[in-house]
């Protein structure tokens, strides 16, 4: 059935190198990402910000796609002036994990790698909006394998490498207003 569907789509759309990425995108499954610290689309507690301790929040996920070997996480500020500001980049999280505790250190005891955030250092960068309410999106990707990447890559690099490996995607949104 899949082969017939590929053939029909190929005939209708024409074959191109980019088509494979678009076809794989169609099969991405949703799963659930939550935080015990705050509900989706609600206020992030001050402890996770520059006005508090600036520690990373705890996260939990479930209903992951079958065949998941690893996870990657990107946390971004959608309201940063002029660009998307990346607060946290993690990759090669074991596919057997279903949570991250709060206050993850820059050198993880859990065996995954972390990238360089927009503050310019490895690990979690606390939420610290200069003005107004900012939306912070956590994107967790379920992947079909581990990525051959060393610690310290950028979010843009990770996003490029993820293409073709994504089995599923989960999102969590938190809000914070600077004081």
MOHU-V870820 format. One line per field, one symbol per residue. phi: phi as a letter, one per 30 degrees, with the letter a starting at -180 (. if undefined). psi: psi as a letter, one per 30 degrees, with the letter a starting at -180 (. if undefined). burial: b if it has 24 or more other C-alpha atoms within 12 Angstrom, else e. A space follows every 10 residues. Layout:
phi: ???
psi: ???
burial: ???
//
This chain:
phi: .ddddedddd ddcidbddde ddddddcdcc bcbbbddade ibdddeecbd dcdicdddbb baidddidca bbbbcbcdcd djadcccabb bidedddbab ddidddcddc iccbcddddj bdjdcddadd aidccccccc cccdaccdbd djdddddded ddeicdcabb bbcbbacdc
psi: eeeeeeeeee eeflklefee eeeeefgklk akklkffklk glkkkffglf fbfglklkkk llhlkkgkfl lkkkkkjfgk jflkkkfkjk lhkkffkglk llhklfjkff gllklklffg lkakklkikf lakkkjkkjk kklgakkikl kglleeeeee ffkffkelkk kkklkkkl.
burial: eeeeeeeeee eeeeeeeeee eeeeeeebbb bbbbbebbee eebbbbebbb eeebbbbbbb bbebbeebbb bbbbbbbbbe eeeebbbbbb bbbbbeebbb eeebbbeeee ebbbbbbbee ebbbbbbbbe eeebbbbbbb bbbbbbbeee bbbbbeebbe ebbbbbbbbb bbbbbbbee
//
